[in-house]
Amino acid sequence: MNSLKELIDYIKADPGKVSFGTQGNGATPHLTAMMFQGMTGTRMVHVPYRGETLVLNDMVGGHVDVFFGNIAAALALFREGRVKIVAVCDTHRAPALPEIPTTAEAGLPGLVSTGWFALAGPPRMSSALQSEIADAGTAVIGMPEVQEKFRAASVEPIGNSPAETAAFIAQEAQRWGEVIRKNNLVVD
């Protein structure tokens, strides 16, 4: 398969016969696969592993068919031609893989699944201290040498205000909460 459409057609042709690997129940790749199945009307078999490297090793070995994983982990295998990447689950192309379309470009605009990190503090932190820490963090993230280090690890650095971060986290909690509830998922 060379495209997201071909992958979807392949899974639809053999419901329940295509497997997808994850790092376990409730991990982001598991939730992403469940979202994908809900959006495409497909059904795959979940094969939980204890780590991303194990999933990728079994993909290379032909023991698992699909993985919704991190670019950084799969990039070398992709460049060596040992795995295929048919789309990036984001709203924009990945700088490390500019030749790979996004899921929106490939016909599935709602399938967005990105990893992210945020600075967090105690719940009663003063807004002045929140702003001071956020400003310092944004300044560091904006430094060219820091941006270069992040991008070398296939991570796109973004510095947001506390309010923007809180809104993003609330949106993510709602979106993934829907996937969890719809599929009656529980964490191992």
C-alpha positions as CSV (number, residue, x, y, z in Angstrom):
1,M,0.0,0.0,0.0
2,N,1.3,3.4,-1.0
3,S,-1.5,5.7,0.2
4,L,-3.9,6.1,3.1
5,K,-6.8,5.3,0.7
6,E,-5.1,2.1,-0.3
7,L,-4.6,1.2,3.3
8,I,-8.3,1.9,4.2
9,D,-9.5,-0.1,1.1
10,Y,-7.2,-3.0,2.2
11,I,-8.5,-3.1,5.7
12,K,-12.1,-2.8,4.5
13,A,-11.6,-5.8,2.2
14,D,-10.5,-8.0,5.1
15,P,-12.3,-6.8,8.2
16,G,-10.7,-8.1,11.4
17,K,-7.7,-9.6,9.6
18,V,-5.4,-6.6,9.7
19,S,-3.5,-6.1,12.9
20,F,-2.3,-2.9,14.5
21,G,0.3,-2.7,17.2
22,T,0.5,-0.3,20.1
23,Q,2.4,0.3,23.4
24,G,-0.7,-1.0,25.2
25,N,-4.3,-0.2,26.0
26,G,-4.9,3.6,26.3
27,A,-1.6,4.6,24.7
28,T,-1.8,7.3,22.1
29,P,-1.3,4.8,19.2
30,H,-4.2,2.7,20.5
31,L,-6.5,5.7,20.8
32,T,-5.4,6.9,17.3
33,A,-6.2,3.5,15.8
34,M,-9.6,3.5,17.5
35,M,-10.3,7.0,16.1
36,F,-9.1,5.8,12.7
37,Q,-11.4,2.8,12.7
38,G,-14.4,4.9,13.8
39,M,-13.8,7.4,11.0
40,T,-13.3,4.9,8.3
41,G,-15.7,2.2,9.3
42,T,-12.9,-0.4,9.5
43,R,-12.1,-3.1,12.0
44,M,-8.6,-4.2,12.9
45,V,-7.1,-6.5,15.6
46,H,-5.3,-4.8,18.4
47,V,-1.9,-6.3,19.4
48,P,-0.5,-4.5,22.5
49,Y,3.3,-4.4,23.1
50,R,5.4,-3.1,25.9
51,G,7.1,-0.4,23.7
52,E,7.3,1.3,20.4
53,T,10.5,-0.4,19.3
54,L,9.0,-3.8,19.8
55,V,6.0,-2.8,17.6
56,L,8.3,-1.5,14.8
57,N,10.5,-4.7,15.1
58,D,7.5,-6.8,14.6
59,M,6.3,-4.7,11.7
60,V,9.7,-5.2,10.0
61,G,9.3,-8.9,10.7
62,G,5.8,-9.1,9.2
63,H,4.0,-9.9,12.5
64,V,1.9,-6.7,12.8
65,D,0.5,-4.7,9.9
66,V,-0.2,-1.1,11.0
67,F,1.2,1.3,13.6
68,F,0.2,4.8,14.4
69,G,3.5,5.8,15.9
70,N,6.0,8.6,16.3
71,I,8.0,9.9,13.4
72,A,11.3,9.9,15.3
73,A,11.0,6.2,16.1
74,A,10.1,5.1,12.5
75,L,12.1,7.6,10.5
76,A,15.3,5.5,10.1
77,L,13.3,2.4,9.2
78,F,11.3,4.5,6.7
79,R,14.5,5.9,5.1
80,E,15.9,2.3,4.9
81,G,12.7,1.2,3.1
82,R,11.8,-1.2,5.9
83,V,8.5,0.4,6.7
84,K,6.1,2.6,4.8
85,I,4.6,5.8,6.1
86,V,1.4,6.7,4.1
87,A,0.4,9.8,6.0
88,V,1.2,12.1,8.9
89,C,-1.6,12.4,11.5
90,D,-1.3,16.2,11.8
91,T,-2.6,19.4,10.3
92,H,0.6,20.2,8.5
93,R,3.4,18.2,7.0
94,A,6.3,17.1,9.2
95,P,9.5,18.9,8.5
96,A,11.4,15.6,8.8
97,L,9.1,14.0,6.1
98,P,8.0,16.8,3.8
99,E,7.3,14.3,1.0
100,I,4.6,12.5,3.1
101,P,1.0,14.0,3.0
102,T,-1.0,14.8,6.1
103,T,-4.1,12.8,6.8
104,A,-6.1,15.8,5.6
105,E,-4.3,15.9,2.3
106,A,-4.8,12.1,2.0
107,G,-8.6,12.4,2.6
108,L,-9.1,12.0,6.3
109,P,-8.9,15.5,7.8
110,G,-10.2,14.6,11.2
111,L,-7.5,12.2,12.0
112,V,-5.0,14.3,14.0
113,S,-2.9,12.7,16.6
114,T,0.3,14.5,17.8
115,G,2.4,14.1,20.8
116,W,2.9,17.1,23.0
117,F,4.5,18.2,26.2
118,A,3.6,21.1,28.5
119,L,5.1,22.8,31.6
120,A,2.8,22.4,34.6
121,G,2.8,23.9,38.1
122,P,0.7,23.7,41.2
123,P,-3.0,24.6,40.9
124,R,-2.8,27.7,43.0
125,M,0.3,29.2,41.3
126,S,-0.1,33.0,40.9
127,S,-0.8,34.3,37.5
128,A,2.3,36.5,37.7
129,L,4.5,33.5,38.3
130,Q,2.7,31.5,35.5
131,S,3.4,34.4,33.1
132,E,7.0,34.7,34.2
133,I,7.7,30.9,33.7
134,A,5.8,30.9,30.4
135,D,7.7,33.9,29.1
136,A,11.0,32.3,30.1
137,G,10.0,29.0,28.5
138,T,8.8,30.6,25.3
139,A,12.1,32.6,25.1
140,V,14.1,29.4,25.5
141,I,12.0,27.5,22.9
142,G,12.4,30.4,20.5
143,M,16.2,30.2,20.6
144,P,17.5,28.9,17.2
145,E,19.9,26.3,18.8
146,V,17.0,24.9,20.9
147,Q,14.7,24.8,17.9
148,E,17.4,23.0,16.0
149,K,17.7,20.3,18.8
150,F,14.0,19.8,18.9
151,R,13.7,19.5,15.2
152,A,16.6,17.0,15.1
153,A,14.4,14.8,17.3
154,S,11.4,15.2,14.9
155,V,9.7,17.5,17.3
156,E,8.2,20.8,16.3
157,P,8.8,23.3,19.2
158,I,5.9,25.6,20.1
159,G,5.7,28.1,23.0
160,N,2.2,29.0,24.1
161,S,0.8,31.2,26.9
162,P,-0.7,29.5,30.0
163,A,-4.2,30.3,28.6
164,E,-3.5,28.9,25.2
165,T,-2.0,25.8,26.8
166,A,-5.0,25.3,29.1
167,A,-7.4,25.7,26.2
168,F,-5.4,23.1,24.1
169,I,-5.3,20.6,27.0
170,A,-9.1,21.0,27.5
171,Q,-9.7,20.4,23.8
172,E,-7.4,17.3,23.7
173,A,-9.1,15.9,26.8
174,Q,-12.5,16.3,25.2
175,R,-11.4,14.8,21.9
176,W,-9.7,11.8,23.3
177,G,-12.4,11.4,26.0
178,E,-14.9,10.9,23.2
179,V,-12.7,8.1,21.6
180,I,-12.3,6.4,25.0
181,R,-16.0,6.5,25.8
182,K,-17.1,5.5,22.3
183,N,-14.9,2.4,22.5
184,N,-15.2,1.6,26.2
185,L,-11.4,1.7,26.6
186,V,-9.6,1.0,29.8
187,V,-5.9,1.4,30.6
188,D,-3.9,-1.7,31.5
